[in-house]
Amino acid sequence: MPAVTPDTPQENKTGRLVTRRTSWAEAAAAADAAKPAGPGPAPARLPASAQVDAGRAVPIAAVPGGADQREAAQDAAGPPSDVTAAATPPFRRSRPTVADAIAESPLPDFISSPGLFVKEQRARPVGGFRGAMYKLTGGSWNMGPGPKQRQEDELARRISRQLQGSYNTAILSLKGGIGKTSTTVGVGLTLAEYRGDAPCAIDANPDSGDLVERALGEGIYQQSSPRTITDLLENIDSIDSLTALARYMHHAGRLHLIAGEQDPEVSDSLTAEEYLRIRKLISGYYAVALTDCGTGVTHNAMSGILQSADNLVIAAGYAVSGAKRARSTLHWLASHGYEDLARNAIVVITDKDEVSSRVDKDAIEEHLSGICRQLIAVPHDRGVADGDLVTLDVLKPETRRAYKEIAAAIVDGYR
């Protein structure tokens, strides 16, 4: 019997040629037919039962009847290679590729988490043993800032907090000569040192206030053009820019100041409406404003000042009378519709005259601390007590620290 190749034709009883295919020949034909001629959609995957049925080749000899019936059955069924090609599923990789793993993994947030690839640099220590070791080793041994420096950095962060809008702090007292104006200058210079935007200080003292003299020095103020708050009011309608406003300002470094009226005949003429006009003008150019209110809470401009104030600083002294006046001021505010201002007030006790040891400072502080948001003590300092120019460079470290705490407490109250 001659060998039959996969595609060897044989004659049936009728004399017609019939091609017999073996199983491996059918598989080879199906693989060739499964190769796509060009790009196109992947064939739909049939159910498992359909795949099994479609993949089976029905042998011609299994068809009952004669050769003619078997040939007709083959013609009706069509080429087996086409059915097998349509039923063969596309090739799939069982394991995920690297591209799949990258696509499915979440992307890191490089903006909010920049430290994913770069280690955060430790802060540099300043002063003390840590700072000395840092300098001696050329920065290779960085122990980080100590507790004191961390406290100072936290105060600086609070003071420099970015603000949305303009805020005003009124600094007042019921008695003169207890450190109200020196506190305004010291805190204003501290704000100017740590904040990115320049603060403004307004002298609204009706009794010939000396805010600018304490910030610039008497001699420098007299040599400059002594424009005052009265000059600003006379030309306020023509001011439409910071450049135009600067003509009526004085500058102690980055602290901008509006001088109070020095003429006794007109110094008490500032009304609440006039102050509110100035406050509205200042709010368009400055985020932080300090207002030196003068002595008392009943003069003409005081209602406008309290109406536009976001928080208060009450100046007091360590004398028994000074503590009582500060407490009376808070009670007056609470009973005249300013409960929030009284509750959130900052009481500053300045040891201006270096009181004797007979005065119980702790008792005075305890007497005032329960009726305000925060109480801060400013130690005795000749740079403040002399009543002359206030400069941060000549103040004691304890005094500068107290002014930082006041400035931080003021900015904390801006909500």
C-alpha positions, 0 to 999 in steps of 0.5 A: 500500500503506498504511503499517504502524505498529509495532502496526498489525493486518493481515488474513491469508487466513483473515480473522484479524488478525495484529499485525506488529512491527518490530525497534525496536518489539520493543526498546521492548516489551522495555525496558518489560517489563524495568522491575521493578514493585517491589523484588525479586531481580535476574534471573539472568544467562544465558550469552552464547549464551543471551542472543544466542538469546533476544534474536533475534526469529524473524519470523513469515514465516520459519516454513514452512507457511501462515499458520495454521502461522505463527500457531500457532508464534507462540502456542507461542513466547509473547510475544517481549517476555517472553523478551527481558525475562527475558534482558536483564541488569540495568544495571551501571556499568562504572567504580567509584563513590566509594562503592565506592572508600571501601568497598574502601580500608582504614580507618586505625588512628587509635588506634595511629597518631594522627599521621596527621592531627596532626603530632607536637609536638617536645619542648621544649628545656630549658637550654643554647643550644637552651633560650635560643633557644626562650625568646627566640623565644617557642617559634617556633624549637624546635630540639628537645632536645640530646644531654644532654637526650635522655639525661636523658629516656631515663633518666626513661623507664626509671625510670618504666616501668610494672611488673606486680607488686611487686619488691624490691631489696636494698642491702648491703655488707660494710663500713659507712660506704661510702655504702650508706644514702645510696645507698638514700635517694638512689635512693629519692627519685629513684624517687619523683620519676620514678615514678607509684607511690610506692616503699617503703624498709625499714630491715632493718639489725640495727645500729640503722639510720638510714635514716629519719633520713637521709631526714627529718633527725634532728630531724623523726624524733624529733618524729614518732611513732618507730614502727619495724619491731618495732611493725609486726610486733606488729600486722601481722595487723590491717593490711588496708589502705594506710591502716592500714599508713601508721600505721607508715610515715614519709614523705619526700615520696613516698618511704615508709619503715619505720624500723629498730629503734633498741633495741640489745637487740632490733635484731638479733632480726629473723628471715628469717620475720619479714622475709618477712611484712613483704615479703609485706605490702608487696608488696600496696601497693607496686610497688618496694621497697628494703631497706637490709640493713646490714653483712654477709650472714650476719645473721638476716634476710639469708636471707629478704632474699636469697630475696625480692630481685629484684636487688641493689645492692652498695655499695663505696668507692674504697679498695682494701679496699672494692673487694676486699670488693665482689668477695668479696660477689659471690663469696659470693653465687655460691657460696651459690646466688645466682648470678643475683643476683650476675650481675645485681648493680649495683655502686655505688662512692661517693667518699665520702671524696674519695680522693687522686689516688694511688688509681687509680679506673679500675683499681678500676672495671675490677677490679669491672666484669667480675663484675656487670651494671653498675658506677656511680660516685657522685662525692664530694658533701658532701651525701652525705659528711656523714652527715646529711640527704640531699636531692636539691636540694642534691646536685651535678648529677653526683651526681643523674645517678648516682642516676638511672642507679642507679634506671634500672638497678634498674628495668631488672632487673625482668623 
